[in-house]
């Protein structure tokens, strides 16, 4: 399948799967999407409620991909002096050749992101590595349905390819895995606001909110493993 590096509307790059007409990030702005969906509506609210705890904030990313969400999370963690344990799951890792064509190390001019970005992608799969004193990365190469964690994560970034391309990743069975892996009160955020996705989330017990979407999308979803839904 043909893959090529393209530049999105905000100047940040992403990978396009040409035959599927699908991208790893939004054509309206890869960086803007990451910051809006996963940082603004995911990490920042969680930090407000969890930062006082002694334990690191545990994050699961569904679709590690280019590492952009890990990068924006690392920058936010440093700014807020928050300790993050970040698990990125990916069945088909991006190649080193593609990584070298991305421009994520230049997106944050005030940070030493070149070093961070290189460390993120140089870290071994299956072996947690400290990227900085406040950010530990655990890259896991496996299929999403193989996730067996229970009551583990404070936050999930659900950033799989869209329902049009991979509908099986947006079903009740997948969201049951996500629900089980979250701690009580844990949060999942995703760029998709499709009705079938929202209903699948609700069917497994999530409390689902519609929020304003990133550039190019009217809405996104945030859902919570509310204590009242636990058995």
C-alpha positions in Angstrom: 0.0 0.0 0.0 1.4 3.4 -1.0 2.3 5.7 1.9 3.5 9.2 1.6 4.4 12.1 3.8 2.1 15.1 3.4 1.9 18.6 5.0 -1.3 19.4 6.8 -3.0 22.9 7.0 -1.1 24.0 10.1 2.3 23.1 8.6 2.8 19.9 10.6 3.3 16.7 8.6 1.5 13.4 8.7 1.4 10.0 6.8 -1.2 9.4 4.1 -2.4 5.9 3.1 -3.1 6.8 -0.5 -5.3 3.8 -1.5 -7.6 4.2 1.6 -7.7 8.0 1.3 -6.8 8.0 5.1 -4.3 9.9 7.1 -2.7 9.4 10.5 -3.8 12.9 11.5 -6.3 15.5 10.3 -5.6 17.2 7.0 -6.8 20.4 8.7 -3.8 20.3 11.0 -2.1 17.4 12.6 -0.6 19.4 15.5 -3.8 21.3 16.1 -5.8 18.1 16.3 -3.4 16.5 18.8 -3.5 19.6 21.0 -7.2 20.1 20.8 -8.5 16.5 21.2 -5.9 14.9 23.4 -4.3 17.7 25.4 -7.0 20.3 25.8 -9.9 18.0 26.3 -8.0 15.0 27.6 -4.8 15.6 29.5 -5.5 19.0 30.9 -8.8 18.1 32.6 -7.3 14.9 34.0 -4.3 16.8 35.4 -6.6 19.2 37.2 -8.1 16.3 39.2 -5.1 13.9 39.4 -2.0 16.0 39.6 -2.2 16.2 43.4 -1.8 12.4 43.6 1.6 10.9 44.2 1.3 8.4 41.4 2.2 9.3 37.8 -0.7 9.9 35.4 -1.0 6.7 33.3 -2.0 7.2 29.6 -2.8 4.6 27.0 -2.6 5.6 23.3 -4.5 3.5 20.8 -2.5 4.0 17.7 1.0 5.3 18.6 1.6 6.0 14.9 4.0 8.9 14.3 4.5 9.7 18.0 2.9 13.2 17.7 0.5 12.7 20.6 3.3 11.4 22.8 5.3 14.5 21.9 2.6 17.0 22.7 1.9 15.1 25.9 5.6 15.3 26.9 5.6 19.0 26.3 2.5 19.5 28.4 3.8 17.3 31.2 7.0 19.4 31.4 5.0 22.6 31.4 2.8 21.4 34.2 5.5 19.5 36.1 3.5 16.3 35.9 4.8 12.8 35.9 3.5 10.7 33.0 3.7 7.0 32.3 2.7 6.6 28.6 1.8 3.4 26.9 1.6 3.5 23.2 0.1 0.5 21.4 0.8 0.0 17.7 0.5 -3.1 15.5 2.5 -1.7 12.6 5.2 0.8 13.7 6.1 3.6 11.4 9.4 3.1 9.6 12.5 5.0 10.5 12.6 6.4 7.0 9.2 8.0 7.5 10.1 9.3 10.9 13.1 11.2 9.4 10.7 12.9 7.0 8.4 14.2 9.8 9.0 17.7 11.2 7.8 17.3 14.7 11.1 18.1 16.2 10.8 21.7 14.9 7.2 22.4 16.0 8.0 23.6 19.5 10.7 26.2 19.2 11.2 26.8 22.9 11.8 23.2 23.8 14.6 20.7 23.2 12.2 18.6 21.1 14.8 17.4 18.7 16.3 15.3 21.5 12.9 14.2 22.9 11.6 13.2 19.5 14.7 11.2 18.7 14.5 9.4 22.1 10.8 8.6 21.6 11.5 6.8 18.4 14.9 5.4 19.4 13.3 3.7 22.5 12.8 -0.1 22.2 9.5 -1.7 21.7 8.4 -3.7 24.8 10.8 -2.0 27.1 9.8 1.1 29.2 12.3 3.9 28.8 12.6 7.2 30.6 12.5 10.0 28.0 12.8 12.7 30.6 12.5 12.9 34.4 8.8 13.4 34.0 7.9 11.2 31.1 8.3 7.4 30.8 7.4 5.7 27.5 6.3 2.1 27.1 5.8 1.3 23.4 4.0 -2.0 22.8 3.7 -3.7 19.4 0.5 -5.6 19.4 -3.1 -5.6 18.2 -5.5 -3.5 20.2 -7.8 -6.5 21.0 -4.8 -8.0 22.8 -4.8 -5.3 25.5 -5.7 -7.1 28.8 -5.0 -4.3 31.4 -7.7 -3.7 34.0 -8.1 -0.6 36.2 -4.8 0.7 35.0 -5.1 4.0 33.1 -6.2 7.5 34.0 -6.6 8.5 30.4 -6.9 6.9 26.9 -6.2 8.6 23.7 -8.3 6.7 21.1 -6.6 7.6 17.9 -7.1 4.6 15.7 -7.9 5.0 12.0 -11.5 6.1 11.5 -14.6 4.0 11.5 -14.8 4.2 7.7 -11.5 2.4 7.3 -11.4 0.2 10.3 -14.9 -0.2 11.6 -14.0 -3.2 13.9 -11.9 -0.9 16.1 -15.0 1.2 16.9 -17.3 -1.5 18.3 -18.7 -2.5 21.7 -16.1 -5.2 22.1 -13.3 -2.8 21.6 -14.8 -0.2 23.9 -15.4 -2.8 26.6 -11.6 -3.4 26.5 -11.1 0.3 26.9 -13.6 0.5 29.7 -12.0 -2.4 31.6 -8.5 -0.9 31.3 -9.4 2.5 32.8 -9.3 3.3 36.5 -12.5 4.4 38.2 -13.2 7.9 36.9 -10.9 7.4 34.0 -11.4 9.3 30.7 -11.2 8.4 27.0 -11.0 11.0 24.3 -11.3 10.6 20.5 -11.7 12.8 17.5 -14.7 10.8 16.2 -18.2 11.8 17.0 -20.0 9.3 14.8 -23.4 8.2 16.2 -22.6 4.5 16.1 -19.3 5.1 18.0 -21.1 7.1 20.7 -23.8 4.4 21.1 -21.1 1.7 21.4 -19.4 3.6 24.1 -22.6 4.1 26.0 -23.6 0.5 25.7 -20.5 -0.6 27.7 -21.2 1.9 30.5 -19.3 5.1 29.5 -20.8 8.5 30.3 -20.3 10.2 26.9 -20.0 14.0 26.2 -20.0 15.7 22.8 -17.4 18.5 22.7 -16.4 21.1 20.0 -14.1 19.3 17.6 -10.7 20.4 16.2 -10.4 22.4 13.0 -12.4 20.7 10.3 -14.7 18.7 12.7 -17.8 20.0 14.3 -17.7 17.6 17.3 -15.5 15.1 19.2 -16.2 12.7 22.0 -15.0 12.4 25.6 -16.3 9.6 27.8 -15.8 8.8 31.5 -15.8 5.5 33.4 -18.0 7.0 36.1 -18.1 5.3 39.5 -21.9 4.9 39.2 -21.4 2.5 36.3 -19.1 0.1 38.2 -20.3 -3.2 39.4 
